[in-house]
Amino acid sequence: MPLLFSYGTLQEGKVQLSTFGRLLNGARDELPGFESSLARILDPRAAAAAGRTHHANVIFNGRDDSRVSGMVFEVTDAELAAADEYERIASYRRIAAVLASGKQAWVYVAARTAT
């Protein structure tokens, strides 16, 4: 089964229930070589619905001392496809990354950062 690393809203129970139809069991992990960032929500209606102007994001910097904390979840292929759809709305793309635990997981990143 695929692994999915989340540093943002996919850690929230209400988002998991609406996206996957269930609560995910996960474990704490870290994403090395990345730093936290923000991606501006360009659609004013989406920003109003989310109650914020930016989404959480990460940017690769390659530094050994940089890590982003989050959760790693085991998901099905169908749930990964559902996560793709959930993240597509924010123009995120899925990339493969190696976590601090040594596990390989999928991670969503925004192509653009906050301005």
Secondary structure, 3 states (H helix, E strand, C coil): CCEEEECCHHHCHHHHHHHHCCCCCEEEEEEECEEEEEEECCCHHHHHHHCCCEEEEEEECCCCCCEEEEEEEECCHHHHHHHHHHHHCCCEEEEEEECCCCCEEEEEEECCCCC
